[in-house]
């Protein structure tokens, strides 16, 4: 059972959630773009696609380990009854921001790698 008096509000933990979502989206986009490049590319592009795929797998594996060990400290955050702003609205804004940042960074890396090939 989670002791809700010990769980901090989301407003105190938004950076951990932002980092977690950033890494999640960054890993998935790297994985997808890497597989796309490795399949449809030729020559050097296939090698770059393999590297991007490998990087996506590493980042997602690291994220799984971080959640399993509760590195972010957010596992018990949503088990407590908190007001609407703390549980829905503010997390939604942070998650969308983290997702956009992660996707943008991964697509930027993908385009940089393709342009150099």
Secondary structure, DSSP 8 states (H G I E B T S, - for coil): ---GGGS--GGGSHHHHHHHHHHHHHHHHHHHHHHHHHHH--THHHHHHHHHHHHHHHHHHHHHHHHHTTSSS-TTGGGS---HIIIIIHHHHHHHHHHHHHHHHHHHHHHHHHHH-
